[in-house]
Amino acid sequence: MSKLYLGSIDVAKIKKELIVSKGKDGLPFKNGAKYLDVAIWVNDTPDQYGNHLSIKIGGKEDSIYLGNAKEYVKDGGNDVKKGGVKDDDDLPF
């Protein structure tokens, strides 16, 4: 069964030189795409804030923590993030 995780990242922490805009051939991607390689790990148990995922960029020595996410579950018609955070604000986005 697939699962949905909702979270956020701190884009201010992304170093511009880590954004890839060229393929292995050294040429820009034909569609103009730009990519950022990330490492995402699923925790065996949620952390103290109820987060199930963590996201970082970089290698072992120079890794930068970007953000985290919580598992999204639909509970009896209510949108709920696991850990009891109800997603019922009236924001249009």
Phi and psi in degrees as GROMACS dihedral restraints (atoms count N, CA, C in turn):
[ dihedral_restraints ]
;  ai    aj    ak    al  type     phi  dphi    fc
    3     4     5     6     1   -78.5    20    10
    4     5     6     7     1   156.9    20    10
    6     7     8     9     1  -129.8    20    10
    7     8     9    10     1   151.3    20    10
    9    10    11    12     1  -112.2    20    10
   10    11    12    13     1   133.8    20    10
   12    13    14    15     1  -120.0    20    10
   13    14    15    16     1   135.7    20    10
   15    16    17    18     1  -116.5    20    10
   16    17    18    19     1   135.7    20    10
   18    19    20    21     1  -166.5    20    10
   19    20    21    22     1  -164.6    20    10
   21    22    23    24     1  -149.0    20    10
   22    23    24    25     1   159.3    20    10
   24    25    26    27     1  -125.4    20    10
   25    26    27    28     1   155.0    20    10
   27    28    29    30     1   -91.1    20    10
   28    29    30    31     1    96.1    20    10
   30    31    32    33     1   -65.8    20    10
   31    32    33    34     1   -20.3    20    10
   33    34    35    36     1   -66.7    20    10
   34    35    36    37     1   -20.0    20    10
   36    37    38    39     1   -85.5    20    10
   37    38    39    40     1    -7.1    20    10
   39    40    41    42     1   -78.2    20    10
   40    41    42    43     1   120.4    20    10
   42    43    44    45     1   -78.3    20    10
   43    44    45    46     1   128.7    20    10
   45    46    47    48     1   -56.7    20    10
   46    47    48    49     1   -33.3    20    10
   48    49    50    51     1   -71.0    20    10
   49    50    51    52     1   -11.3    20    10
   51    52    53    54     1   -88.9    20    10
   52    53    54    55     1    -7.3    20    10
   54    55    56    57     1   -83.0    20    10
   55    56    57    58     1   123.3    20    10
   57    58    59    60     1   -95.8    20    10
   58    59    60    61     1   123.9    20    10
   60    61    62    63     1  -121.7    20    10
   61    62    63    64     1     2.7    20    10
   63    64    65    66     1  -128.6    20    10
   64    65    66    67     1   148.1    20    10
   66    67    68    69     1   -79.7    20    10
   67    68    69    70     1  -177.5    20    10
   69    70    71    72     1   -62.1    20    10
   70    71    72    73     1   -22.9    20    10
   72    73    74    75     1   -81.0    20    10
   73    74    75    76     1    -3.4    20    10
   75    76    77    78     1    85.7    20    10
   76    77    78    79     1    -1.0    20    10
   78    79    80    81     1   -97.1    20    10
   79    80    81    82     1   148.3    20    10
   81    82    83    84     1   -60.0    20    10
   82    83    84    85     1   147.1    20    10
   84    85    86    87     1   -59.7    20    10
   85    86    87    88     1   139.7    20    10
   87    88    89    90     1   -60.9    20    10
   88    89    90    91     1   -32.4    20    10
   90    91    92    93     1   -89.6    20    10
   91    92    93    94     1     4.0    20    10
   93    94    95    96     1    76.0    20    10
   94    95    96    97     1    10.9    20    10
   96    97    98    99     1   -65.5    20    10
   97    98    99   100     1   154.5    20    10
   99   100   101   102     1  -132.6    20    10
  100   101   102   103     1   136.6    20    10
  102   103   104   105     1  -123.8    20    10
  103   104   105   106     1   155.4    20    10
  105   106   107   108     1  -130.9    20    10
  106   107   108   109     1   118.2    20    10
  108   109   110   111     1   -75.0    20    10
  109   110   111   112     1   130.9    20    10
  111   112   113   114     1  -128.1    20    10
  112   113   114   115     1   156.8    20    10
  114   115   116   117     1  -112.6    20    10
  115   116   117   118     1   127.3    20    10
  117   118   119   120     1  -123.8    20    10
  118   119   120   121     1   126.8    20    10
  120   121   122   123     1  -125.1    20    10
  121   122   123   124     1   146.0    20    10
  123   124   125   126     1   -99.1    20    10
  124   125   126   127     1   124.2    20    10
  126   127   128   129     1   -76.2    20    10
  127   128   129   130     1   144.6    20    10
  129   130   131   132     1   -62.9    20    10
  130   131   132   133     1   -37.8    20    10
  132   133   134   135     1  -133.2    20    10
  133   134   135   136     1   150.0    20    10
  135   136   137   138     1   -61.5    20    10
  136   137   138   139     1   150.7    20    10
  138   139   140   141     1   -76.6    20    10
  139   140   141   142     1  -173.9    20    10
  141   142   143   144     1   -62.8    20    10
  142   143   144   145     1   -16.8    20    10
  144   145   146   147     1  -102.1    20    10
  145   146   147   148     1     2.5    20    10
  147   148   149   150     1    87.0    20    10
  148   149   150   151     1    11.0    20    10
  150   151   152   153     1   -78.9    20    10
  151   152   153   154     1   136.6    20    10
  153   154   155   156     1  -102.8    20    10
  154   155   156   157     1   -24.1    20    10
  156   157   158   159     1  -124.6    20    10
  157   158   159   160     1   150.0    20    10
  159   160   161   162     1  -128.0    20    10
  160   161   162   163     1   147.7    20    10
  162   163   164   165     1  -128.7    20    10
  163   164   165   166     1   131.8    20    10
  165   166   167   168     1  -143.1    20    10
  166   167   168   169     1   165.8    20    10
  168   169   170   171     1  -126.1    20    10
  169   170   171   172     1   164.0    20    10
  171   172   173   174     1    89.6    20    10
  172   173   174   175     1   179.9    20    10
  174   175   176   177     1   -94.2    20    10
  175   176   177   178     1  -166.3    20    10
  177   178   179   180     1   -62.5    20    10
  178   179   180   181     1   -41.3    20    10
  180   181   182   183     1   -79.9    20    10
  181   182   183   184     1   -34.9    20    10
  183   184   185   186     1  -122.3    20    10
  184   185   186   187     1    34.7    20    10
  186   187   188   189     1   -73.5    20    10
  187   188   189   190     1   148.2    20    10
  189   190   191   192     1  -125.6    20    10
  190   191   192   193     1   122.8    20    10
  192   193   194   195     1   -75.8    20    10
  193   194   195   196     1   124.1    20    10
  195   196   197   198     1  -101.0    20    10
  196   197   198   199     1   -36.1    20    10
  198   199   200   201     1   172.1    20    10
  199   200   201   202     1  -166.5    20    10
  201   202   203   204     1  -151.4    20    10
  202   203   204   205     1   177.0    20    10
  204   205   206   207     1  -150.9    20    10
  205   206   207   208     1   157.2    20    10
  207   208   209   210     1  -115.8    20    10
  208   209   210   211     1   150.9    20    10
  210   211   212   213     1   -70.4    20    10
  211   212   213   214     1   134.9    20    10
  213   214   215   216     1   -97.8    20    10
  214   215   216   217     1   129.2    20    10
  216   217   218   219     1  -133.5    20    10
  217   218   219   220     1   146.3    20    10
  219   220   221   222     1   -94.8    20    10
  220   221   222   223     1   121.4    20    10
  222   223   224   225     1  -118.7    20    10
  223   224   225   226     1    99.0    20    10
  225   226   227   228     1    57.5    20    10
  226   227   228   229     1    37.0    20    10
  228   229   230   231     1    90.9    20    10
  229   230   231   232     1   -11.4    20    10
  231   232   233   234     1   -96.7    20    10
  232   233   234   235     1   139.2    20    10
  234   235   236   237     1   -83.0    20    10
  235   236   237   238     1   121.0    20    10
  237   238   239   240     1  -135.8    20    10
  238   239   240   241     1   136.2    20    10
  240   241   242   243     1   -86.6    20    10
  241   242   243   244     1   138.7    20    10
  243   244   245   246     1   -56.1    20    10
  244   245   246   247     1   137.9    20    10
  246   247   248   249     1   107.4    20    10
  247   248   249   250     1    -0.4    20    10
  249   250   251   252     1    91.2    20    10
  250   251   252   253     1     9.1    20    10
  252   253   254   255     1   -87.7    20    10
  253   254   255   256     1   109.9    20    10
  255   256   257   258     1   -80.9    20    10
  256   257   258   259     1   132.7    20    10
  258   259   260   261     1   -97.9    20    10
  259   260   261   262     1    76.3    20    10
  261   262   263   264     1  -128.6    20    10
  262   263   264   265     1    24.6    20    10
  264   265   266   267     1   -70.5    20    10
  265   266   267   268     1   161.6    20    10
  267   268   269   270     1   -99.1    20    10
  268   269   270   271     1    24.7    20    10
  270   271   272   273     1   -71.6    20    10
  271   272   273   274     1   143.1    20    10
  273   274   275   276     1   -77.4    20    10
  274   275   276   277     1     0.9    20    10
